[in-house]
Amino acid sequence: MEDQGGFNWQDPRIANLFATAAQTPFYKLWGDTITEISLHLAKMAEAKTLIEIGAGRGNLTRDMLIKMSSKNISVPLFASDANEAVLNNVAKLRDEFSNQQLQTHLWDVNNAPDDDLKKQIKEPVVLYERASITYATYGCLENIGQVADMIVLGDYFNCTGELFADDTMFDKIGVKPLFYKDVEPLILKHFPNQYLFDREVHDRTGIPNISLVIAWK
Ligand SMILES: C[S@@+](CC[C@H](N)C(=O)[O-])C[C@H]1O[C@@H](n2cnc3c(N)ncnc32)[C@H](O)[C@@H]1O
C-alpha cells in the first residue's frame, strides 16, 4: 500500500482483512470484554446514554445490542464514526434489534462533538471504542471528555516509549503508535480515575502494550 500511495480504507483488500480479523478468537474476546465492561459500568452508574466511537463494521455495536437484549436492558446507544458509509451499514442493526434504542451519528472525534449530539444525550454517559482513536489524534481525548463520564478504550497503548513489533506492524495499516505517557495526561485531565485492565500482565511479563483502559470522572 505504501508503494501505491499510502493506506486506504476503501481498498477491498483492507475490507477483507478486517472482516477476517474480526472473526478471530482473540478479537472476539477483546470485543466481548470491552462491551461487557462498558455495560456493567453503565448499570453501576445508571448511565442514561452509551456512545460508541469508530463503529466500523458494527462488531462492537452488535455485541452491545445482543448483551442489552439478553439482559433486558435498553440504554440509548449512539454509534458514531467519521465515515458516513460505515454508519449506513451500522444503522441496519436497528431492524434486527427493534427492541433497542440505536441511533447513528456522524462524528469525527478529531473535532468537538456537535450540538445535535450534545442535545440528544443524557448524563451519565459511558463511551467505549476499539481500534478507532488510534486512527485519530491525541487531541480527540479533549473532545471525548466533553460528552463522556466514563470511558472504555480498547487500543494498543505503548507503555515503554520504544517501538515494538506491534507498533511497527500496525503502522502498516494506518495506525500510529499511541504512547501512553502522552495519552495519560490527556485522559487524566477529564477522567482523573483510571484502571489499566491488563496492568498486571504488563508488569509481570513485561509486555510493552496495554490493550484496555477504563477511566471515569
Ligand atoms: C479498525 S476500525 C474499528 C471498528 C470497530 N471499532 C471494531 O472494533 O470492530 C476503525 C474505525 O475508526 C473509524 N475512524 C477513523 N478515524 C476516525 C475519527 N477521527 N473519528 C471517528 N472514527 C474514526 C474508521 O472509519 C473505522 O470505522
The ligand as an SDF file (V2000), in Angstrom:
LIG
                    3D

 27 29  0  0  0  0  0  0  0  0999 V2000
  -10.3430   -0.6790   12.7420 C   0  0  0  0  0  0  0  0  0  0  0  0
  -11.9340    0.0600   12.6020 S   0  0  0  0  0  0  0  0  0  0  0  0
  -12.5870   -0.4060   14.1870 C   0  0  0  0  0  0  0  0  0  0  0  0
  -14.0240   -0.8030   14.1100 C   0  0  0  0  0  0  0  0  0  0  0  0
  -14.7090   -1.2120   15.4060 C   0  0  0  0  0  0  0  0  0  0  0  0
  -14.4570   -0.2630   16.4700 N   0  0  0  0  0  0  0  0  0  0  0  0
  -14.3090   -2.6100   15.8540 C   0  0  0  0  0  0  0  0  0  0  0  0
  -13.6440   -2.7360   16.8750 O   0  0  0  0  0  0  0  0  0  0  0  0
  -14.6730   -3.5830   15.2010 O   0  0  0  0  0  0  0  0  0  0  0  0
  -11.5960    1.8020   12.8180 C   0  0  0  0  0  0  0  0  0  0  0  0
  -12.8260    2.7000   12.6220 C   0  0  0  0  0  0  0  0  0  0  0  0
  -12.4940    4.0050   13.1140 O   0  0  0  0  0  0  0  0  0  0  0  0
  -13.0650    4.9800   12.2670 C   0  0  0  0  0  0  0  0  0  0  0  0
  -12.3050    6.2290   12.4230 N   0  0  0  0  0  0  0  0  0  0  0  0
  -11.0800    6.5290   11.9330 C   0  0  0  0  0  0  0  0  0  0  0  0
  -10.7390    7.7820   12.2750 N   0  0  0  0  0  0  0  0  0  0  0  0
  -11.7750    8.2780   12.9930 C   0  0  0  0  0  0  0  0  0  0  0  0
  -12.0350    9.5400   13.6150 C   0  0  0  0  0  0  0  0  0  0  0  0
  -11.1470   10.5220   13.5430 N   0  0  0  0  0  0  0  0  0  0  0  0
  -13.2080    9.7160   14.2550 N   0  0  0  0  0  0  0  0  0  0  0  0
  -14.1090    8.7070   14.3390 C   0  0  0  0  0  0  0  0  0  0  0  0
  -13.9390    7.4910   13.7570 N   0  0  0  0  0  0  0  0  0  0  0  0
  -12.7900    7.2850   13.1000 C   0  0  0  0  0  0  0  0  0  0  0  0
  -12.9410    4.3680   10.8660 C   0  0  0  0  0  0  0  0  0  0  0  0
  -13.8840    4.9650    9.9690 O   0  0  0  0  0  0  0  0  0  0  0  0
  -13.2320    2.8940   11.1610 C   0  0  0  0  0  0  0  0  0  0  0  0
  -14.6080    2.6210   11.0050 O   0  0  0  0  0  0  0  0  0  0  0  0
  1  2  1  0
  2  3  1  0
  2 10  1  0
  3  4  1  0
  4  5  1  0
  5  6  1  0
  5  7  1  0
  7  8  2  0
  7  9  1  0
 10 11  1  0
 11 12  1  0
 11 26  1  0
 12 13  1  0
 13 14  1  0
 13 24  1  0
 14 15  1  0
 14 23  1  0
 15 16  2  0
 16 17  1  0
 17 18  1  0
 17 23  2  0
 18 19  1  0
 18 20  2  0
 20 21  1  0
 21 22  2  0
 22 23  1  0
 24 25  1  0
 24 26  1  0
 26 27  1  0
M  CHG  2   2   1   9  -1
M  END
$$$$
